[in-house]
Amino acid sequence: MTVETVAAEQVMSRVLVAVKPDESPLMAWELMRRADVHHLPVVEGRHVFGILTREQVAASWSGGPQEQSSRQVRMLLGCERRPVVRPDTPLARVAAAMLDAGCDAVPVVDGGGLIGMVTAHDVLLAVAGRLRPVERAHEVVTGMFHLEPVLPPQDARHEGRAVEGHAAEAAAGEQPQALLGREDLRHRAGHS
């Protein structure tokens, strides 16, 4: 197999950590950090709104955790159209689309929506001849994971300390007890 014959479906990541468009940048950052990924598809069901990058979150960061919790990631995506590719798109066309758009990740979609993502890292692996083994297409299951914070008891929320404590832990890089650990997400996520 040569690079010229490789298609998107042969290099794409199939297990993705994703966020919904109404999720907060704080939660998106925490997902990226814990899963050790640089890209998050922004999806509603399997419909793709775009790919959110660590750089986009960092560049838009202002204020503290409280301000970040009240914003939505859909606002970080911008209004420019980003490329999407099909599973059978040749790798050379995937790379050209990424270069033309100035992005380093593209979603892979079929008629039913998101099925994977190709990153610049995936393209480099293919060029270097280090393709990962691919299961047959009909066995591919795209798993999307979403963190749901566990809220403190009602009386603790009124005091304000518990909610602020979780946000402060997340901002300080500590692991709030209510969220999945990095190993849990890294094990589930096969993309960077």
C-alpha positions in Angstrom: 0.0 0.0 0.0 1.4 3.4 -1.0 0.4 6.9 0.3 -1.2 7.5 -3.1 -3.7 4.7 -2.5 -4.5 5.5 1.2 -8.0 6.9 2.0 -9.2 8.9 4.9 -11.0 5.9 6.5 -7.6 4.1 6.7 -6.0 6.8 8.8 -8.8 8.4 10.7 -9.4 8.2 14.5 -12.6 6.3 15.1 -13.1 6.8 18.9 -13.6 10.5 19.5 -14.0 12.7 22.6 -16.5 15.4 21.5 -18.4 18.3 22.9 -21.9 19.7 22.2 -22.1 23.3 20.8 -23.6 24.6 24.0 -20.8 23.2 26.2 -18.5 25.7 28.0 -14.9 26.4 27.0 -14.0 25.4 30.6 -15.4 21.9 30.0 -13.9 21.7 26.5 -10.4 22.5 28.0 -10.9 20.0 30.7 -11.9 17.3 28.2 -8.8 18.0 26.1 -6.5 18.0 29.1 -7.8 14.8 30.5 -8.0 12.9 27.2 -4.6 14.4 26.1 -6.0 15.5 22.8 -5.7 18.8 20.8 -8.9 18.6 18.8 -12.6 18.2 19.8 -15.3 17.7 17.3 -18.3 20.0 18.2 -21.3 17.9 17.5 -25.0 17.6 18.1 -25.8 13.9 17.7 -23.6 13.0 14.7 -24.0 16.5 13.0 -20.6 18.2 13.0 -20.5 22.0 13.7 -16.7 22.0 13.5 -13.4 21.1 15.2 -12.4 23.0 18.3 -8.7 23.2 18.9 -6.7 23.9 22.1 -5.4 27.0 20.4 -8.9 28.4 19.8 -9.8 27.8 23.5 -6.6 29.4 24.8 -6.8 32.4 22.4 -10.3 33.2 23.5 -9.7 32.7 27.2 -10.5 35.7 29.4 -11.6 36.0 33.0 -11.7 33.1 35.3 -13.5 29.8 35.5 -16.9 31.4 36.2 -16.7 33.5 33.0 -15.6 30.4 31.0 -18.5 28.3 32.4 -21.1 30.8 31.1 -19.8 30.8 27.5 -20.5 28.3 24.7 -18.0 26.6 22.5 -20.1 27.3 19.4 -19.0 30.9 19.7 -15.3 29.9 19.4 -15.8 28.1 16.0 -16.2 31.3 14.0 -18.3 31.6 10.8 -15.8 30.4 8.2 -16.6 27.1 6.6 -14.1 24.3 7.4 -13.5 21.3 5.2 -15.1 17.9 5.8 -14.0 14.7 4.0 -15.6 11.4 3.1 -14.2 8.1 4.2 -13.1 7.3 0.6 -11.3 10.7 0.1 -7.7 10.1 -1.0 -5.1 11.1 1.7 -3.5 13.6 -0.7 -6.9 15.4 -1.0 -7.4 15.3 2.7 -3.9 16.9 3.2 -4.6 19.5 0.5 -8.0 20.4 2.2 -6.2 20.9 5.5 -3.5 23.1 3.9 -6.0 25.2 1.9 -8.1 25.8 5.1 -5.1 26.4 7.4 -6.3 23.7 9.8 -4.7 20.6 11.2 -7.8 18.3 11.6 -10.8 17.5 9.5 -13.9 15.5 10.4 -14.8 12.4 8.3 -18.5 12.2 7.6 -20.7 9.8 5.7 -24.4 10.2 5.0 -25.3 9.7 8.6 -22.8 12.2 10.1 -19.5 12.1 11.9 -17.6 8.8 11.7 -14.1 9.9 12.5 -11.4 12.6 12.3 -8.1 12.9 10.4 -5.4 15.0 12.1 -2.0 16.2 10.7 -0.5 13.6 13.0 -2.5 10.9 11.2 -1.3 12.1 7.8 2.3 12.0 9.0 1.9 8.5 10.3 0.6 7.4 6.9 3.5 9.2 5.0 6.0 7.5 7.4 4.5 4.1 6.6 3.1 3.6 10.1 -0.6 3.1 9.4 -2.5 1.6 12.3 -4.4 -1.7 11.6 -7.9 -1.0 10.5 -10.9 -3.1 11.3 -13.4 -3.8 8.6 -15.6 -0.8 7.9 -18.8 -2.4 9.1 -17.3 -3.0 12.5 -16.3 0.6 13.1 -18.2 2.2 15.9 -17.6 5.9 16.6 -17.8 6.4 20.3 -18.4 9.9 21.6 -18.0 10.7 25.3 -19.3 13.6 27.2 -18.5 14.6 30.8 -21.4 15.6 33.0 -20.4 17.4 36.2 -21.9 16.1 39.4 -23.4 19.1 41.2 -23.0 19.4 44.9 -26.0 19.1 47.2 -28.5 21.9 46.9 -27.5 23.5 50.3 -23.8 23.6 49.3 -24.6 25.4 46.1 -26.4 28.1 48.0 -23.2 28.7 50.0 -21.3 29.0 46.7 -18.1 27.4 48.0 -18.6 23.9 46.6 -19.3 25.1 43.0 -16.5 27.6 43.0 -14.2 24.9 44.5 -14.8 22.5 41.6 -14.1 25.3 39.1 -11.0 26.4 41.0 -9.7 22.8 41.1 -10.2 22.5 37.3 -8.5 25.9 36.7 -5.6 24.9 38.9 -5.1 21.6 37.1 -6.4 19.5 39.9 -8.7 16.6 39.3 -12.2 17.3 40.5 -13.7 14.1 41.9 -16.8 14.5 39.7 -14.9 14.2 36.4 -13.4 11.2 34.6 -9.7 10.8 35.1 -7.1 11.4 32.3 -6.4 7.6 32.0 -10.2 6.9 31.5 -10.4 9.3 28.6 -7.0 8.5 27.1 -7.9 4.9 27.0 -11.2 5.7 25.1 -9.7 8.4 22.8 -7.6 7.3 19.9 -6.8 10.8 18.5 -4.6 13.7 19.3 
